[in-house]
Amino acid sequence: MNRIYKALSDPTRRKILKMLRDKDMSAGEIAEHFEITKPSLSKHFNILKDADLIQSEREGTTIIYHLNVSVLEEALLALMDMFNLKEKL
């Protein structure tokens, strides 16, 4: 769970997740929304993949990223449970 919270702690990674919530995207499509180097963006992708929040799939020379919604939901429910927020909903 710590890997997930570490991944969610960064605003760049949260923006990537928000973009992938709308649709699957290639690394190039995602990169268009940031003014950071491709190696830096690749590091963010690796942290998100390590936390199992995203998955990648190679299509020819393109890498397509997908949001792993079930892991994100599980992390959010655990966080809510930690603060007893589920009972208040």
C-alpha positions in Angstrom: 0.0 0.0 0.0 2.9 2.4 0.7 3.9 2.2 -3.0 0.5 3.3 -4.0 0.5 6.2 -1.6 4.0 7.2 -2.8 2.8 7.1 -6.4 -0.2 9.3 -5.5 1.8 11.8 -3.6 3.2 13.5 -6.7 1.1 16.0 -8.7 2.6 14.8 -12.1 1.6 11.2 -11.4 -1.9 12.3 -10.2 -2.3 14.2 -13.5 -1.2 11.1 -15.5 -3.8 9.0 -13.6 -6.5 11.6 -14.3 -5.7 11.6 -18.0 -5.8 7.8 -18.1 -9.1 7.8 -16.3 -10.6 9.3 -19.5 -8.9 7.1 -22.0 -5.9 4.9 -22.7 -3.0 6.9 -24.0 0.4 6.4 -25.6 3.5 7.7 -23.8 3.8 10.4 -26.5 0.3 11.6 -26.0 0.8 11.9 -22.3 4.2 13.6 -22.8 2.5 16.4 -24.8 0.8 17.5 -21.6 4.0 18.0 -19.7 7.1 20.2 -19.9 9.5 17.6 -18.5 12.1 15.4 -20.1 11.1 12.0 -21.4 13.5 10.2 -18.9 11.7 12.1 -16.1 8.3 11.1 -17.4 9.5 7.5 -17.8 10.5 7.5 -14.1 6.9 8.6 -13.2 5.5 5.8 -15.4 7.8 3.3 -13.6 6.6 4.4 -10.2 3.0 4.1 -11.3 3.6 0.7 -12.8 5.5 -0.4 -9.6 2.4 0.6 -7.6 0.3 -1.4 -10.1 -1.8 1.8 -10.8 -1.1 1.6 -14.5 -0.3 -1.1 -17.0 1.5 -0.8 -20.3 1.1 -2.6 -23.5 3.4 -2.4 -26.5 1.7 -1.9 -29.9 4.5 -1.9 -32.4 6.9 0.9 -31.4 4.2 2.6 -29.2 3.6 2.0 -25.6 -0.1 2.4 -24.5 -0.8 3.0 -20.9 -4.0 1.9 -19.1 -5.4 2.9 -15.7 -5.7 -0.1 -13.3 -9.0 1.1 -11.7 -9.4 -1.8 -9.2 -6.0 -1.0 -7.5 -6.8 2.7 -7.3 -10.3 1.9 -5.8 -8.8 -0.5 -3.3 -6.2 2.1 -2.2 -8.9 4.8 -1.8 -11.2 2.5 0.2 -8.3 1.5 2.5 -7.5 5.2 3.0 -11.1 6.0 3.8 -11.3 3.0 6.1 -8.2 4.3 7.9 -10.0 7.5 8.7 -13.4 5.9 9.2 -14.8 7.9 6.3 -16.7 5.0 4.7 -19.2 5.1 7.6 -19.9 8.8 6.9 -20.7 8.3 3.2 
